[in-house]
Amino acid sequence: MKKAFVLLLATFLLLTACSSKSDNSASGGSNGDSGKAISVWAWDPNFNIAAMKLAVEAYKKTDPDQQVDVVEYAQDDIIQKLNTGLNSGTTNGLPNIVLIEDYRAQSFLKAYPDAFYDLSSLIKPEDYADYKIASSSLDGKQYGVPFDSGVAGLYVRTDYLKDAGYTTADLTNIDWGRYTEIAKDVKAKTGHDMLTQDPNDLGLIRMMIQSAGSWYTKEDGSTPDLKDNAALKDAFQTYKALMESDTVKITSDWSQFLAGFNSGDVATVPTGNWITPSVKAEASQSGKWEIVPMPKLKNTSSSVNATNIGGSSWYVLNIPGKEKAAEFLQKTMGSDVALYQDMLKNVGVIGTLKAAGEGEAYKEGDDFFGGQKTVDDFTKWTQQIPRVNYGMNTYAIEDILVSEMQNYLNGQDLDKVLADAQAQAESQLH
């Protein structure tokens, strides 16, 4: 996940994963007029783009004559084009449909309140995992069609656990304190580290605090909530205990993260379900992995064994052709259970449409994970994820916390560290 360096809330920070205005006439809004092509912008050809292309094929059963142009752009390019277009007030060239990362969605909706089409009459919040609605709605109106689940799990090497005298049951529904104790034992008995961590990526902190229904900002989504955030303090203490346990393999980029488990260096991988294809890429490890719920914070009573990292939703821009674009989304991503089975089998998408979880593909076992019905488990955990308001400044605040975490690990008092982070956030973001 890319970090955006932001000061102008409504510009670069907000939109690190998303979609919109383009100079490319083949995908511009001028083609979105009724009866013309619907244009869609997204990133990642192997996931988001591939899933949308399946939706296009599925829609042909409803309207075989409707053309839908799916255009891939790099995230940074999408951000730049969208900001340029929406800040100028010019709609020419904007796509009809855009994909927006959940951590960024509130930034879009609040910064450009008239830019998005209200889907409330077509998309019912109760049809989706509750936690996805906080990011895709504003002031009681539903603007997004919730897409993929970023539900997290603890991927575990069952053979390493067995060698240390444990089973997956010993790691199921535990807290991070117990996890750290087991990590030390596994390291002592097998020589394997328990997990990887990149000090410049606080995704683990994000997962910890969402498990407690907390975030970096208060409920309004804009006021920094760091200094007196009990869950964040617990997460920092938990993270430090892990980092000092001599069970963490330090990494500095994505390839090193993948190598950590593909090469067999670590015993667990605590992250989002989207890592499954990467875990399965090492075929020689088939039958040696299982997935259990994420650990929870030990000293925060609201913390549960379910959390999220990542995920996105689809939005319709308020330009000509919006009604047809909205209908296309509603008929596909908004309701088509069969489509979600195809997206799971062919792309690996675990959707947040509740009805999708009742499909056959979601109930199948996975031989790589010892026959475990992993998707069914992830679907159940998705419904348990606490709902939080990601607000407007997730990554800007996290940039501050990365530096302050290093100060804490180097011996600074935690209260001072979080107070300093609070002051910086208030200064930079207000």
N, C-alpha and C positions, 0 to 999 in steps of 0.2 A: 504494500500500500504506500502510495507516494505521499510524502509530506508536503504540504503547501506552506510557503512562507508568507504569512499574511498579516496585514495590518488593516487594509481596507476590507472590512467584513464582507462586503458585497462583491468583492472581486475575486482575487485568486484563491483565497483560502476556501471559499465556499465550494468550489466546484472541482474537486480533484478527480471526479470519476465519471464525468457525465456527458452532457450532450447539448448541442444546439446549433446556433447560427453558423452558416457556412457560406463560403464563396463558391462552392461547387454547385453549379446550377442543376446538375443531375440529381442532387439531393435536397434542393432548396425548397422553401415554402411555396414558391410560385408553382411548383408541381403538386402541391398538396390540395389544390382546389378540388371541390367536389367532382368526382368522376375522373380525376387525374391520379397520378401516382402518389402513394403515401410514402414519405421519406422517414427513415429511422436511422438514428445515430447511436453507436455504442462502441465499446472497446473490447478487445480480447477475442480473436477469431475462433479460438478453440472452446470458448464457453458462451459468453453473451451473444456473440454474433451467430454462432452455430445454433443456439437455442432459438433465436429470433427467426432464423431461416426455417426451422422446423415449424414455427408458428405461421409463417407465410404459406408453407405448403398445406398446413391444416386449414387455413382460412379459404383455400380454393374450393372447399366443399360448400362454403357459405356463399362466396362470391368469386367464381372462377375467372372473372374478367378484371378483377381489381389488381392493379400492379402495385407492389410494395418494394421499394428500393432500400436495401439494408446496406448502410455505408459504415465502414470501419475507419476510425481515426485513433491516433495515439491519444492517451488521456490529456497530455499537455496541450495538444493541438485543439482538442474539444474545449478545454477550459478557455483558452485564448479566444477562440472564435465565439463562444457563447458570451463571454464577458463583453467582447467588443460589440456584438450585436445588441445585447440587452441593455448595455449602458448607453448606447447611442439611440436607443428607441427605434431602431430600424429592424423591421421584421423580414425584409427581403432576404431570402436565402436561409432562413431558419428551418430546421427540419420539423416535421409534424410530431414525431415521437423521439424522446430522448431517454437514455438510461442514466440515472443519478445514483451515486453511492449513498447509502443511508446516512453515513456520518456527515454528508454534505447537504442533504435535502433541505433541511430547515434554512440553511443559508440561502439557497435558491428561492424558496417560497417567501421568505421574509424580505429579501433584498429586491425581488422582482414580483411584487404581489399580483400584478395584472398579467404576468407572462404565461401563466399556466391555466389550463382548462379544468374547471370543476367537474370531477367525475362522480360526484356523490350519488347521482341518479342511476349510475351503472355499476359502481363498485361498492359492495357492502362490507364494512370493516369486520363484521362478525364472521365473514367467510374466511378470514385469514388469521394467522398467528397474531396474537394481540400485540406482541412487542414490535411488530412491523408497522403498526398504525401510527405510533407516536411520531415517527420520522416522515411518514408519507401524507400526513394530514396537517391542517392548520386552521385554527378558529372554527372547529367543527365541520370543516369541509374536507372531503377526501380528494386529493389531487393525484396520488400515485396508485399504480397497480403493483402491489407487493410482488416481488419476484423470488429470488433465491434466498434460502436460509443460510445464515452464517453460523448456525448452531455449532458449538464446539464439543469436542470429546477428548478423552485421554486415551490415545493410542498406546497400547502396551505390548511389549515383547514377552509373550507367555513363557518362552524357553528361558529367558534370563531370570524371570521371576521364579520359575521352578528351581533353577540352580541356586537361588538365594533362599529357597524355602517358602515362597509365597505363591498364591494363585490370584487370578483376577478378582476373586471375591474380596481379597484383602485390600484391594484398591478401589472397590466400588462404594460410592457415596461416602467418601472420607473427606476430611478437611486438609488444608495445605500443611498443617503442622504434622499430621500423621504421614502425609506424602513425603515430607522432608526426612522423617525418621526412617521410612522404608528406603528412601533414596540412599541414605548413608549405609544402610545394611547391604543393599544391592551392590553398591560400589565396593564395599569391603569384601564381599564374597565372590563377586564376578569380575571386578575390575572395570566394569562399564559405568560411564556417567549416566545420570538419570534423564537429562534433557539438554537441549541446546538453548542458548540465549544470545541475542544480539543486544548489547548495551544501548544501542541507538534506536531500538525499536521496543516501545513499551506496550506492545500488544497484550502481553500477559497481565499487566496492570489493568488495562482496559477490560479484559475478561473477568478479572477478580472483582472489580467494582460493579460491573453490570450484574454479576451474580447476586449482589446485595441491593440491586435496584438503585444504584447511585451512579453519578457521572461527574465530570469535571466542572459542570455548571449547575446552577440551581434550576428549579423547575421551569423558570422563564426561558431557559436555554441560552441566556446571554451573560448572566452574572456569574463570574468565576466563583467556584465553591471548592477551595483547596485547603485553606488554613484550618477550618473547623470541620472538615469532612472526615468523619470517623472511619468510614469504609476505606477511604483513600489512605488514611494513616495505617490502618491494619494491612492494606495491600503493600505499602512501602516496607513495613516491618517484615511481612511474609517474604517479599522479594529479597530483602537483604539476607534473611536467614537462609534462603535457598542459595544465593550467590556465595555465601560464606561456608556452605556445607561441603565444598569440594566434590560436588556431584554434577556440576554444570560445565558443559563443553561450550566455550565461547566461540561465537561465529560473527562474521561481519557482513555477510551478504546472503542472498537467496540460495545460491548454489552451495554454499557451505552448510546452510540449514538443511537442504535436501540430502547432502552427503552425510550429514550426521546420523540420519536413520537408514538411508540406503546402504551405507557401508557397514552398518551394524554397531556403530559407536555408542549409541544411546539406547536406554531401555524403554523410554516413553516419549511421546510427542503430544503435548497439550496444545491443541489448536483447532481451527475450524474444519468442518467436514470436507471442505474443498481440497484438503490435502490428500484425500483418499487415493486418487489416481497416482499421485507421486509416490505414496507408500507402496502401492501395488506394482509400480514400475519395476521393482526389484523382485522378479518372479521367484528367485531362489528362497525368498522368505515366506512364501505361501504357507499358510497353516501355522505361522509363528506369531501372528498378531491377533489381538482382540481390541475392542473399543468399549470403554466404560465411561460413566458420567464424569464431568470435570469435578475436581475437588472444590470445596467451598472455603470461604474465609473462616478461620477458627474462632475469632473473637468478635464477629459481627453477626448478631442473631438473625438479621434479615437475609443473610447469604444462603443461597440454595445451590444444589449440584446441577445447575444449568446456566449456560451463558452463551454469548454470541461474539463473533468477530467477523466483520465484513458484511457483505450483502448489499443489494441494490433494489431499486424499483423503477418502473417505467412511467413516464410522464408525457402528457400531450401539451404541446405549446398552443397558446391561444392565438392561432393564425388561421387563415382560410384553409378549409379542409379538416378542421378540428373535429367536427362531428363524425366524419367517416373514420378518422384515425382512432377516435374513442371507441367507436363500434368495433373496429378491428381488434383493439386490445381487449375489450370486454368479451368478445367471442373466442379469443385465444387464451392469452395469459390470465384473463379474468374468470374463466369458467371451464375450459376444456380439459377434463380429467384425463382423457386419452392422450392429449398432447403432453401433459406432464409425465405420463408414463414413458413416452418417446424421449422426452428431454432427459429423463433420468437414465434410461438405457443407453442412449446414444451420445449424451454430452456429460452426464454426471450431475445434472441440476437436481437438487432437493428443493422443491417448491414450498412456499408457505401458504398456498391455498389448501385449506383443511381437507377438502374433498379429495384432493390428489393423494393423500395419505391412505385412502381406502383402496387404491388401485393395486393390481396384482404386482406390478414391478416394485412397489414400495414394500411388499411383504416377502420378497424373495431373500433366501439366504445367500451368503457370499463365501464361497469355498476358501478364498484367500484368508478370510478371517475365521476359519474353522467352522463355516456354516452359519455364523452369526447373522441374524437379520439386521444388519447394520443400519440400513435406511429406515426401517421401521423404528428402531431405537432412536435414531436422530430425529425422526418425525415426532415421537413422543416427547423428547427433550425440548424440541422447538416450542411446544405448547407451554413449557414451564419457564421459559426465559423471562426474567423480569423486564417490564416495560420501562424504558427511560427516555428522556428527551435528550438526544445527542446535541441539540443546540447548534450554534453557529461557529464554534471555535475549537472543535475537538483537536485538530492537528496543530493549531497555533499554540494552544495550551500545552499540548504534549511536547512540542519543541522546547518549551520552558522546563517541563518536568524531566526531560532527558538530562539536561544539565544539572538540575537540582538533585536528581537521583544519584549522579556521580558524586556530588558533594556529600550526600548522606552516606554513601558507601565508603567514602574517604574519611568519615568520622564526624561530620557536622551533626548537630542536634536536629532531630526530626522536626520538632516544632518550629525551629528557625528555618529549616529548609522549606517547609510548607508555607510559612509566613512570607518568606522571600518570593516563593512562586506566586502566591496570591498578589503580592504587591506588583510584581512584574506583569501579571495577567491584567490587573486593573489598569496599569499604566499603558500597556500596549493596545488593549482591546476596547478601551472606553474613551 
